[in-house]
Amino acid sequence: MAKRGMKVEGVKEAERAFDKVEDKVADLSKAHKAEVDMLLSDVRSATRQDTGTLVSGWHTESMATEGHFLNDVPYAGVQEFGWAEHNIEPTNAIASAFENNVGNTETVYADAIREIGESAGFNTK
């Protein structure tokens, strides 16, 4: 019986492309920043406003693995999450912003992943 074989070409190139994708996916800070910046106006508009200090105190930052909403006003957490003992209802501004923008959030990350794939030489849709 004759030996049959198969030769696969491009394995090294594929491995390099996958390594490039893996390195870039490890740091999605740019996509996280785009997401939280996109949601910032919704967070501000859902925040209680008296003097405007709390609303204008919101800002964002991102790291490799996540984005953050920050507020320098000391009572921001109480307003956002509530305080039952003091009859302060939560605004849930951050959670509401995410819930109201699911499609937009998906688009931000889909675009980021597509860009990473294309930079590694993959055809993406």
C-alpha positions as CSV (number, residue, x, y, z in Angstrom):
1,M,0.0,0.0,0.0
2,A,1.4,3.4,-1.0
3,K,1.8,6.0,1.7
4,R,-0.3,9.0,1.4
5,G,0.5,12.3,2.8
6,M,-0.5,15.8,3.0
7,K,1.6,18.9,3.0
8,V,0.3,22.0,4.8
9,E,1.8,25.3,3.8
10,G,1.5,28.5,5.7
11,V,1.5,27.1,9.2
12,K,4.3,29.4,10.4
13,E,2.6,32.4,8.9
14,A,-0.7,31.4,10.5
15,E,1.0,31.0,13.9
16,R,2.5,34.5,13.6
17,A,-0.8,36.0,12.7
18,F,-2.5,34.3,15.7
19,D,0.3,35.5,18.0
20,K,-0.2,39.0,16.7
21,V,-4.0,38.8,17.4
22,E,-3.4,37.4,20.8
23,D,-1.0,40.2,21.8
24,K,-3.4,42.9,20.7
25,V,-6.5,41.3,22.3
26,A,-4.6,41.2,25.6
27,D,-4.9,45.0,25.7
28,L,-8.3,46.4,24.6
29,S,-7.9,49.7,26.5
30,K,-8.6,51.6,23.3
31,A,-12.0,49.8,22.9
32,H,-12.8,50.1,26.6
33,K,-12.1,53.9,26.5
34,A,-14.3,54.3,23.4
35,E,-17.1,52.4,25.1
36,V,-17.1,54.4,28.4
37,D,-16.6,57.7,26.5
38,M,-19.6,56.8,24.3
39,L,-21.7,56.1,27.4
40,L,-20.6,59.1,29.4
41,S,-23.3,61.5,28.2
42,D,-26.0,59.0,29.2
43,V,-24.5,58.6,32.6
44,R,-24.4,62.3,33.1
45,S,-28.0,62.8,31.9
46,A,-29.3,60.1,34.3
47,T,-27.4,61.6,37.3
48,R,-29.4,63.7,39.7
49,Q,-28.7,67.4,39.2
50,D,-28.9,70.1,41.8
51,T,-25.9,72.3,41.4
52,G,-24.3,70.4,38.5
53,T,-21.2,69.4,40.5
54,L,-22.1,65.7,40.5
55,V,-23.0,65.6,36.8
56,S,-19.8,67.4,35.7
57,G,-17.7,65.3,38.1
58,W,-18.1,62.2,35.9
59,H,-15.0,61.2,33.8
60,T,-13.7,58.0,32.3
61,E,-10.5,56.0,32.1
62,S,-9.5,52.6,30.7
63,M,-7.1,49.8,31.3
64,A,-6.1,46.8,29.3
65,T,-9.1,44.7,30.6
66,E,-11.8,47.3,31.5
67,G,-13.1,50.8,31.3
68,H,-14.2,52.8,34.4
69,F,-16.6,55.6,35.3
70,L,-15.1,57.8,38.0
71,N,-16.5,60.8,39.9
72,D,-14.4,63.0,42.2
73,V,-17.5,64.1,44.2
74,P,-17.5,62.3,47.5
75,Y,-21.2,61.5,47.5
76,A,-21.3,60.1,43.9
77,G,-21.4,56.5,45.1
78,V,-24.3,57.2,47.4
79,Q,-26.3,58.8,44.6
80,E,-25.4,56.1,42.1
81,F,-26.1,53.1,44.4
82,G,-28.4,54.5,47.0
83,W,-28.4,54.4,50.8
84,A,-31.5,52.7,52.2
85,E,-30.9,53.9,55.8
86,H,-31.2,57.5,54.6
87,N,-34.0,56.9,52.0
88,I,-31.7,57.8,49.1
89,E,-32.8,55.8,46.0
90,P,-30.1,54.8,43.6
91,T,-30.0,56.5,40.2
92,N,-28.3,53.5,38.5
93,A,-27.1,55.9,35.9
94,I,-24.2,53.6,34.9
95,A,-26.2,50.4,34.6
96,S,-28.9,52.3,32.7
97,A,-26.4,53.7,30.2
98,F,-25.2,50.2,29.5
99,E,-28.7,48.8,29.2
100,N,-29.8,51.5,26.8
101,N,-26.7,51.1,24.5
102,V,-26.2,47.4,24.1
103,G,-26.1,47.6,20.4
104,N,-23.7,50.5,20.4
105,T,-21.4,48.7,22.8
106,E,-21.4,45.6,20.6
107,T,-20.5,47.7,17.6
108,V,-17.5,49.3,19.5
109,Y,-16.1,45.9,20.3
110,A,-16.9,44.4,17.0
111,D,-15.0,47.2,15.3
112,A,-12.1,46.8,17.6
113,I,-11.9,43.0,17.0
114,R,-12.3,43.5,13.2
115,E,-9.4,46.0,13.3
116,I,-7.2,43.6,15.2
117,G,-8.0,40.8,12.8
118,E,-7.3,42.9,9.8
119,S,-4.0,44.2,11.2
120,A,-2.9,40.5,11.5
121,G,-3.8,39.8,7.9
122,F,-7.2,38.1,8.4
123,N,-10.1,38.9,6.1
124,T,-12.9,40.0,8.4
125,K,-16.6,40.9,8.0
